[in-house]
Amino acid sequence: MDDRAKLELVGRVSALYREGRDGEAEALMRGVLAAAPDDAEAWHALGSLRLVQGDLLEGFRGWEARPERLRSALHRLPYPEWTGDPLRGRSILVGGEQGIGDEIMFGRFLPELRRLGASRVSLAALSVNLRLAEQFGVDAVYPRDGGEVRVPRHDCWVMLGSLPHRLGVSLASLSGKPYLSAAPERRGGVAIVERGRPTHVNDAHRSLPPGLLRRVLPDARPIEPRGDTADSLGQVAGLDLLVTVDTSWAHMAGALGVPCWILLPAHSQDWRWLRNRDDSPWYDTVRLFRQPALGDWAAVVAAVAQALAVELAPTPARIERADDSASES
């Protein structure tokens, strides 16, 4: 297949993926792989398709061809990549990748390296995540911003996003239990995040029109980054609910076990939220609200308002608590 034909095919697969026509996209990619078994782009596309369908085993196997991994500076280190062989008594460097939320989400797997017998586990993470990453049970954390990763020699290295594949993580074995903690700045209340990082590739679709969410949640307080992510954790911890677009705030809330409602666009929904479900195997406290059609945030916000009315509706338990409070006053 020449470059032009391949480019057209990749564009067709991407369009099918965005439209949720996974079966057609998968058939095209499997056809390419039948003719070219070593095609990295086809493996990556197939991996993403299988991930969004919930097949984590095949999905993460294909996802090993992701460009972010292949461009990593870790490939230039003078010691080998860990591919799942015995770790007992060996030191391992784990290279963080992609964004803030990705490091938080995949960080849950780091303690497993210690359970496999690694003598030392180090993590190269974004500077903004350095303090937060100390909760992952690693021995050392190094900044990975910019070019080369300057760390002492280890016996082997692995990319953070490769851990699910190396560890054989499946939908059945994945745990959504919280794995981070933080002292809350304040307790109670609802907070909102209406917009993501403007430079994100899908931000035009994932961010809300300004003020749209405030119309149905006028008493909610907006939260914004302050300091590093360890500081941001304190803003999330103790909340009754966080309502957010698909940003790293969602991963912070999920990792803390804070109830979190994530608003998802119809265009290029991230594979990690899977298809056709309103919960997440990654985080037990997450609830998903999906656009029914491209750009239809009004329907999403209306669904949030309706769900919030149900959450706040009087129940016997709430009435009993209210009666107890009245009798004590």
MOFEN-V601003 format. One record per helix or strand of 3 or more residues. SS is the DSSP state (2 for helix, 1 for strand). FROM is the first residue (numbers start at 1). TO is the last residue. Records with the same first field share a line. If there is no record, write none. Layout:
SS->FROM-TO / FROM-TO
This chain:
2->3-18 / 22-35 / 40-52 / 56-65 / 67-70 / 73-76 / 100-115 / 127-136 / 160-167 / 203-206 / 213-215 / 229-236 / 248-256 / 271-273 / 297-312 / 316-328
1->91-95 / 120-125 / 140-143 / 156-159 / 190-193 / 241-245 / 260-264 / 286-290
